[in-house]
Amino acid sequence: MAFASPLGRFGMVTTTIPVGGIGEVRVEISGGTTTYHAYSVNRAASLARGSRVKVVEVYPPRTIVVEPTD
């Protein structure tokens, strides 16, 4: 089975991403959902739990960078 990249996909913050820190984001991928460690593209801003985001960078195997879509 080929690896499906989360790049460009949308997800939901499940653990708040604090200023300069790491949280978690659930991304719909390959017919299911996968949870990734996540940083905000803007490290000076936090992203609250429940925020809808888009994946803009991937650091294999399980870390992503996201931007808010709201």
C-alpha positions in Angstrom: 0.0 0.0 0.0 1.4 3.4 -1.0 1.8 6.1 1.7 -0.8 8.9 1.3 0.6 12.3 2.1 -1.4 14.6 4.4 0.0 17.6 2.5 -2.8 19.9 1.3 -5.5 18.1 3.3 -7.7 19.6 5.9 -8.0 18.6 9.5 -9.2 19.5 13.0 -7.0 20.5 16.0 -7.6 17.9 18.7 -5.0 19.1 21.2 -4.4 22.9 21.3 -1.2 24.1 19.5 0.3 26.6 21.9 2.5 29.6 20.9 5.8 28.2 19.8 4.7 24.6 20.7 3.3 21.4 19.4 -0.2 20.0 19.5 -2.2 17.4 17.6 -4.3 17.5 14.5 -6.6 14.8 13.1 -6.5 14.6 9.3 -8.9 12.7 7.0 -6.7 10.5 4.8 -7.0 7.2 3.0 -10.6 6.7 3.9 -10.1 7.2 7.6 -8.4 9.6 10.0 -4.9 9.9 11.2 -3.5 12.0 14.1 -0.3 13.9 13.7 1.9 16.0 15.9 1.4 19.6 14.6 3.0 23.0 14.7 1.2 26.2 13.6 2.7 27.9 10.5 2.6 31.1 12.6 4.6 30.1 15.7 3.6 33.4 17.4 -0.1 32.3 17.5 -1.9 29.4 19.1 -4.5 27.3 17.5 -7.4 26.2 19.7 -8.8 22.7 20.0 -11.6 22.4 17.4 -10.0 24.8 14.9 -10.1 23.7 11.2 -6.7 23.7 9.6 -4.9 22.9 6.3 -1.6 21.0 6.2 1.1 23.1 4.5 4.3 21.1 5.4 5.1 17.5 6.3 8.0 16.2 8.4 7.9 12.4 8.2 6.9 10.3 9.8 4.2 12.0 12.0 4.7 15.7 12.2 2.9 18.4 10.2 2.7 22.2 10.0 -0.8 23.7 9.6 -2.5 27.0 8.9 -6.0 28.0 10.0 -8.8 27.9 7.5 -11.3 30.0 9.5 
